[in-house]
């Protein structure tokens, strides 16, 4: 099963840009997921279990490095989304 996650990171520190860039950089280091960065969020897609494992690892790393940080995420069943798109065409 494929998943697409749209995630935003809000580090609760004065210097908030560096932790966001570090999180995105770490996500981009994985070859088996697709990462698209927009101005206010990042989209990650790939195998459901793999994406969830990577997100768990990298969110924990952010919390360990920064302390307090808020993650806001939306999870979409990418298979169902693609099937619906194919039906509409």
N, C-alpha and C positions, 0 to 999 in steps of 0.2 A: 504494500500500500504506500502511495506517495502522499506527502504532506507539504503544505506551504505555510510558513509561519511569517507573520509580519510582526517585528519586535522593535520596541523603542526602549532605550536605556536612559534613566535619569539618575546619575550619581549625585548623592546628597553631600557634595563637597564644593568648595569655592572654585577649584580648578577642575571643571567637569569635562572639558573637551578631551583631554588626554586619556581618561578611562574609556570614553566612547570610542575613540580611534583605536585603542588597544584591543577592545572587544571585537570590533569589526575586522581588524588585522588578523586576530586569531581565527575568526570564522573563515576568512579568506584563505587560511593555510590548509584547509581540508579540501582534498581533491574530489571527494565523493558527495559533495553537496554543491548546490548552486546558490550564490550569494549576490544579491542586487541591493546596492545602497542608494537610498533616496535622501532627501534633505531632512526628513524627520523620523525615518524608520529604515529598517533593513529587512529584506525579504530573504528567507532561507527556504529552499525546497530540496527534496530528496526522499530517500527511503524513510518511512515514519520512525522506525526504531533507531536508525542511525542519527537522524536529525535530533530526536529527543535526547539521545545519549550525549551528543555534542553540545547541545544547548545546556543540559544539566552541568556538564563539566565546565563550560566557559562561563556560565552564570555564577557557579561556585567560585571560580577563579576571580571573577570581578568582585564578588562580595568579600573574599579574603584580602584582595588588594586595596579596595576602596573603603570597606566598612559598610556603610549604609548606601544602598542603591535601589531604585525602583525599576523593575522591568514590566512593561505593558506589552502583552502579546495577543495576537489573534491566530487561531489555528484553523486551517481549511483542509478538508479532505480533497487533495489535488486530483485524485482519480475521478471523484464524483464531479468536480468542477470541469474537468476535461470532457467527461462523457456528456455533460449538459451542453457544453460548447459545441461538441460534435453534432448533437441532436438539432441545435439551432441553425447549423449551416446547411 
